[in-house]
Amino acid sequence: MSEQTDREAILREIKKKRVRYALPGMDSLPVRRDVRYRATSGRTLPMDIYYPRRDADPRTPVVVAAFGYPDPDGEIRQFGPFTSWAQLIAASGMAMVLYGSEAPADDIHAVLRHLREHANVLDLDIARIGLFSSSGNVPVALSTLMRDRDLRSAALLCGYTMDADDATAVADMSKQYGFVDACAGKSVDDLPTGVPLLVVRAGRDQAPGLNDALDKVVTRAIARNLPLTLVNHANGAHSFDCDEDSPIAREVVRQVLAFLAFHLNA
């Protein structure tokens, strides 16, 4: 089997997965699939917005999924792990945005600009925007926090972060897996001091070098006294939210949802 065929097989399997935790009614919440934004290149690319049930206040806080893989057609919007997280976040009272991108580290800023400029039409509260990211997408989330100081919070799950101390694991895996090493040349010192971060760590994460890099980021973030919450699932493997049907895995998902809701609804 060729490397390309092997990668396609892996993607097909990932696409089928869903987060094991569920909330009542999450599958029936409204989704706008007709939104398009102008990417950095000038092309218009797709965007889906998952909404909670509407109440007296039509403006809702919003969580943007930070993606690290070039995907102009937005195929990732149909991947089960992301659609199920979007439904969970919507069922928790927040909107969730999934989108396609050509240049991930730049296009997320075009997405944020579109949401802010069209907040009235989209019924979003642009004063309450957070980020969600996982795995190889996390470097884009971190670089976005470094550039956009108006974000309220970020939840980062089992992610590659940034290299430090001459390590090269993130850069190496970026080349191998195809995600953007958006924090190359950056450090924890470039992160803002006032944005609450939730970092979820899988103690048995099998992704090469992931936890080594993540642990350094967490240690240095604490040394800077950043508002960081660490959730360590000691026996968890990579993507345990989809692969592990256990009380502790479901509890970690609940903690992610509670963290975002607390900081975006405050």
Kinemage of the C-alpha trace (Angstrom):
@kinemage 1
@onewidth
@group {chain A} dominant
@subgroup {mainchain}
@vectorlist {calphas} color= white
{ca met a 1} P 0.000 0.000 0.000
{ca ser a 2} L 1.394 3.421 -0.973
{ca glu a 3} L 1.813 6.223 1.550
{ca gln a 4} L -0.981 8.206 -0.171
{ca thr a 5} L -3.356 5.229 -0.124
{ca asp a 6} L -2.510 4.559 3.520
{ca arg a 7} L -3.225 8.193 4.432
{ca glu a 8} L -6.557 8.083 2.599
{ca ala a 9} L -7.536 4.927 4.470
{ca ile a 10} L -6.678 6.576 7.787
{ca leu a 11} L -8.736 9.649 6.874
{ca arg a 12} L -11.732 7.485 5.977
{ca glu a 13} L -11.576 5.861 9.394
{ca ile a 14} L -11.213 9.200 11.195
{ca lys a 15} L -14.176 10.606 9.268
{ca lys a 16} L -16.440 7.877 10.664
{ca lys a 17} L -15.558 8.519 14.302
{ca arg a 18} L -17.664 10.524 16.711
{ca val a 19} L -17.189 11.748 20.260
{ca arg a 20} L -18.559 9.067 22.580
{ca tyr a 21} L -20.216 11.573 24.901
{ca ala a 22} L -23.630 12.909 23.859
{ca leu a 23} L -26.186 15.487 25.003
{ca pro a 24} L -29.956 15.325 24.481
{ca gly a 25} L -31.140 16.940 21.259
{ca met a 26} L -27.657 17.681 19.918
{ca asp a 27} L -28.426 16.052 16.560
{ca ser a 28} L -31.445 18.262 15.891
{ca leu a 29} L -29.960 21.723 16.491
{ca pro a 30} L -29.931 24.250 13.609
{ca val a 31} L -26.925 24.455 11.271
{ca arg a 32} L -26.256 27.144 8.657
{ca arg a 33} L -24.391 25.652 5.706
{ca asp a 34} L -24.799 28.560 3.281
{ca val a 35} L -22.134 30.866 4.760
{ca arg a 36} L -18.990 31.655 2.778
{ca tyr a 37} L -16.073 33.870 3.722
{ca arg a 38} L -13.274 35.518 1.733
{ca ala a 39} L -10.012 33.697 2.386
{ca thr a 40} L -6.578 35.300 2.350
{ca ser a 41} L -6.178 34.352 -1.317
{ca gly a 42} L -9.378 36.186 -2.246
{ca arg a 43} L -11.350 32.986 -2.897
{ca thr a 44} L -14.631 32.432 -1.096
{ca leu a 45} L -14.555 29.282 1.013
{ca pro a 46} L -17.269 27.381 2.924
{ca met a 47} L -18.259 27.795 6.539
{ca asp a 48} L -20.812 25.934 8.681
{ca ile a 49} L -22.251 27.425 11.865
{ca tyr a 50} L -23.900 25.176 14.455
{ca tyr a 51} L -26.362 27.063 16.667
{ca pro a 52} L -27.901 26.368 20.060
{ca arg a 53} L -31.620 26.668 20.650
{ca arg a 54} L -32.607 30.323 20.447
{ca asp a 55} L -33.775 32.093 23.603
{ca ala a 56} L -34.764 35.673 24.396
{ca asp a 57} L -31.276 36.924 23.490
{ca pro a 58} L -30.539 36.002 19.851
{ca arg a 59} L -26.844 36.855 20.170
{ca thr a 60} L -24.809 33.820 21.104
{ca pro a 61} L -21.158 33.334 22.021
{ca val a 62} L -19.190 31.459 19.397
{ca val a 63} L -16.402 28.880 19.337
{ca val a 64} L -14.212 28.708 16.236
{ca ala a 65} L -12.477 25.449 15.387
{ca ala a 66} L -8.849 26.189 14.536
{ca phe a 67} L -7.744 23.912 11.689
{ca gly a 68} L -4.128 23.248 10.800
{ca tyr a 69} L -4.470 21.319 7.538
{ca pro a 70} L -5.028 22.987 4.136
{ca asp a 71} L -8.573 22.007 3.139
{ca pro a 72} L -10.153 24.579 0.772
{ca asp a 73} L -13.259 22.474 0.089
{ca gly a 74} L -13.919 22.147 3.800
{ca glu a 75} L -14.113 18.352 3.806
{ca ile a 76} L -13.138 18.404 7.470
{ca arg a 77} L -16.533 20.003 8.196
{ca gln a 78} L -18.049 16.571 7.583
{ca phe a 79} L -15.631 14.628 9.779
{ca gly a 80} L -17.457 12.962 12.650
{ca pro a 81} L -15.092 14.129 15.419
{ca phe a 82} L -15.637 17.768 14.449
{ca thr a 83} L -19.361 17.592 13.687
{ca ser a 84} L -20.013 15.839 16.991
{ca trp a 85} L -17.940 18.404 18.917
{ca ala a 86} L -19.847 21.161 17.087
{ca gln a 87} L -23.156 19.609 18.112
{ca leu a 88} L -21.999 19.213 21.707
{ca ile a 89} L -20.849 22.826 21.896
{ca ala a 90} L -24.128 24.036 20.364
{ca ala a 91} L -26.092 21.905 22.827
{ca ser a 92} L -24.096 23.629 25.585
{ca gly a 93} L -25.371 27.070 24.571
{ca met a 94} L -22.676 28.293 22.164
{ca ala a 95} L -22.368 28.471 18.391
{ca met a 96} L -19.582 26.488 16.701
{ca val a 97} L -17.871 27.363 13.412
{ca leu a 98} L -16.282 24.827 11.039
{ca tyr a 99} L -14.728 26.008 7.773
{ca gly a 100} L -12.447 25.246 4.865
{ca ser a 101} L -9.056 26.926 4.452
{ca glu a 102} L -6.138 27.154 2.023
{ca ala a 103} L -3.588 28.826 4.308
{ca pro a 104} L -4.686 27.721 7.787
{ca ala a 105} L -2.589 30.110 9.891
{ca asp a 106} L -3.856 33.122 7.928
{ca asp a 107} L -7.349 32.052 6.897
{ca ile a 108} L -8.539 31.653 10.475
{ca his a 109} L -8.088 35.414 10.825
{ca ala a 110} L -10.211 35.887 7.709
{ca val a 111} L -12.847 33.689 9.364
{ca leu a 112} L -12.732 35.773 12.553
{ca arg a 113} L -12.949 38.973 10.509
{ca his a 114} L -16.004 37.653 8.643
{ca leu a 115} L -17.750 36.693 11.888
{ca arg a 116} L -17.097 40.118 13.384
{ca glu a 117} L -18.181 42.028 10.288
{ca his a 118} L -21.387 39.988 9.858
{ca ala a 119} L -22.255 39.378 13.505
{ca asn a 120} L -25.689 41.007 13.182
{ca val a 121} L -26.731 38.786 10.291
{ca leu a 122} L -25.234 35.683 11.879
{ca asp a 123} L -26.687 36.407 15.353
{ca leu a 124} L -23.315 36.090 17.054
{ca asp a 125} L -21.821 37.952 19.998
{ca ile a 126} L -18.378 38.952 18.733
{ca ala a 127} L -17.305 40.034 22.218
{ca arg a 128} L -17.425 36.379 23.225
{ca ile a 129} L -15.295 34.319 20.833
{ca gly a 130} L -13.286 31.264 21.869
{ca leu a 131} L -11.168 28.670 20.093
{ca phe a 132} L -11.323 24.890 20.004
{ca ser a 133} L -8.554 22.751 18.541
{ca ser a 134} L -7.027 19.298 18.721
{ca ser a 135} L -4.100 17.210 17.531
{ca gly a 136} L -2.148 18.700 14.597
{ca asn a 137} L -4.507 21.672 14.469
{ca val a 138} L -3.307 23.110 17.773
{ca pro a 139} L -0.288 25.084 16.445
{ca val a 140} L -2.708 27.222 14.420
{ca ala a 141} L -4.814 27.822 17.537
{ca leu a 142} L -1.735 28.923 19.491
{ca ser a 143} L -0.521 31.219 16.703
{ca thr a 144} L -4.017 32.727 16.489
{ca leu a 145} L -3.915 33.546 20.202
{ca met a 146} L -0.577 35.272 19.632
{ca arg a 147} L -2.007 37.492 16.873
{ca asp a 148} L -5.606 38.111 17.977
{ca arg a 149} L -5.801 39.569 21.485
{ca asp a 150} L -9.620 39.817 21.533
{ca leu a 151} L -10.336 36.120 22.044
{ca arg a 152} L -11.899 35.029 25.330
{ca ser a 153} L -10.591 31.476 25.802
{ca ala a 154} L -9.195 28.396 24.065
{ca ala a 155} L -9.605 24.654 24.610
{ca leu a 156} L -6.700 22.620 23.220
{ca leu a 157} L -7.026 18.829 23.118
{ca cys a 158} L -4.131 16.369 22.813
{ca gly a 159} L -2.266 18.669 20.470
{ca tyr a 160} L 1.105 19.258 18.949
{ca thr a 161} L 2.185 22.665 20.213
{ca met a 162} L 5.622 24.175 19.529
{ca asp a 163} L 9.228 23.077 19.643
{ca ala a 164} L 11.623 24.338 22.324
{ca asp a 165} L 15.213 23.715 23.419
{ca asp a 166} L 16.350 22.616 19.952
{ca ala a 167} L 13.683 19.891 19.792
{ca thr a 168} L 12.201 19.216 16.348
{ca ala a 169} L 9.279 16.854 16.999
{ca val a 170} L 6.560 19.351 16.015
{ca ala a 171} L 8.429 20.421 12.888
{ca asp a 172} L 9.112 16.800 11.949
{ca met a 173} L 5.523 15.683 12.435
{ca ser a 174} L 4.298 18.757 10.557
{ca lys a 175} L 6.207 17.542 7.513
{ca gln a 176} L 5.073 13.962 7.942
{ca tyr a 177} L 1.375 14.573 8.638
{ca gly a 178} L 0.860 17.774 6.650
{ca phe a 179} L -0.294 20.170 9.361
{ca val a 180} L 1.069 23.721 9.519
{ca asp a 181} L 3.795 24.349 12.093
{ca ala a 182} L 2.333 27.779 12.740
{ca cys a 183} L 4.386 28.406 15.890
{ca ala a 184} L 7.804 27.786 14.329
{ca gly a 185} L 10.205 30.307 15.829
{ca lys a 186} L 7.708 31.262 18.552
{ca ser a 187} L 7.641 30.459 22.253
{ca val a 188} L 5.312 30.481 25.240
{ca asp a 189} L 6.466 34.061 25.844
{ca asp a 190} L 4.471 35.073 22.757
{ca leu a 191} L 1.162 33.905 24.242
{ca pro a 192} L -1.156 36.532 25.755
{ca thr a 193} L -1.296 36.756 29.541
{ca gly a 194} L -5.045 37.141 29.996
{ca val a 195} L -6.678 34.428 27.856
{ca pro a 196} L -7.749 31.324 29.823
{ca leu a 197} L -6.422 28.107 28.293
{ca leu a 198} L -7.618 24.566 28.807
{ca val a 199} L -5.034 21.947 27.841
{ca val a 200} L -6.133 18.319 27.669
{ca arg a 201} L -3.311 15.775 27.814
{ca ala a 202} L -3.511 12.055 27.089
{ca gly a 203} L -0.944 10.317 29.298
{ca arg a 204} L -0.500 7.482 26.810
{ca asp a 205} L -0.626 9.601 23.682
{ca gln a 206} L 1.068 7.600 20.963
{ca ala a 207} L 1.759 10.559 18.633
{ca pro a 208} L 5.581 10.849 18.417
{ca gly a 209} L 6.983 13.686 20.488
{ca leu a 210} L 3.581 15.238 21.179
{ca asn a 211} L 3.632 15.043 24.959
{ca asp a 212} L 7.295 16.012 25.185
{ca ala a 213} L 6.529 19.303 23.440
{ca leu a 214} L 3.227 19.802 25.250
{ca asp a 215} L 4.780 19.257 28.679
{ca lys a 216} L 7.384 21.951 28.032
{ca val a 217} L 4.671 24.384 26.946
{ca val a 218} L 2.600 23.669 30.061
{ca thr a 219} L 5.615 24.019 32.368
{ca arg a 220} L 6.608 27.351 30.861
{ca ala a 221} L 3.039 28.615 30.809
{ca ile a 222} L 2.780 27.917 34.534
{ca ala a 223} L 6.144 29.603 35.098
{ca arg a 224} L 4.651 32.695 33.421
{ca asn a 225} L 1.538 32.279 35.597
{ca leu a 226} L -0.761 32.108 32.579
{ca pro a 227} L -4.414 31.249 33.329
{ca leu a 228} L -4.032 27.609 32.349
{ca thr a 229} L -6.149 24.614 33.323
{ca leu a 230} L -4.566 21.212 32.706
{ca val a 231} L -6.674 18.068 32.436
{ca asn a 232} L -4.453 14.980 32.333
{ca his a 233} L -6.162 11.732 31.387
{ca ala a 234} L -3.331 9.551 32.634
{ca asn a 235} L -4.426 6.371 30.830
{ca gly a 236} L -5.830 8.060 27.740
{ca ala a 237} L -4.513 7.586 24.211
{ca his a 238} L -4.656 10.065 21.332
{ca ser a 239} L -8.277 10.789 20.294
{ca phe a 240} L -9.619 9.122 23.435
{ca asp a 241} L -12.726 11.321 23.187
{ca cys a 242} L -13.783 9.251 20.158
{ca asp a 243} L -12.076 5.927 20.835
{ca glu a 244} L -12.628 5.382 24.545
{ca asp a 245} L -16.073 4.670 25.973
{ca ser a 246} L -15.382 5.196 29.671
{ca pro a 247} L -16.632 7.415 32.504
{ca ile a 248} L -13.328 9.314 32.698
{ca ala a 249} L -13.257 10.007 28.935
{ca arg a 250} L -16.814 11.345 29.079
{ca glu a 251} L -15.925 13.437 32.140
{ca val a 252} L -13.043 15.083 30.271
{ca val a 253} L -15.435 16.021 27.438
{ca arg a 254} L -17.829 17.501 30.016
{ca gln a 255} L -14.956 19.531 31.460
{ca val a 256} L -14.105 20.942 28.019
{ca leu a 257} L -17.711 22.003 27.447
{ca ala a 258} L -17.996 23.482 30.951
{ca phe a 259} L -14.745 25.430 30.501
{ca leu a 260} L -15.882 27.021 27.237
{ca ala a 261} L -19.363 27.768 28.570
{ca phe a 262} L -17.988 29.350 31.751
{ca his a 263} L -15.584 31.677 29.989
{ca leu a 264} L -17.843 32.587 27.057
{ca asn a 265} L -21.040 33.057 29.054
{ca ala a 266} L -19.412 35.094 31.828
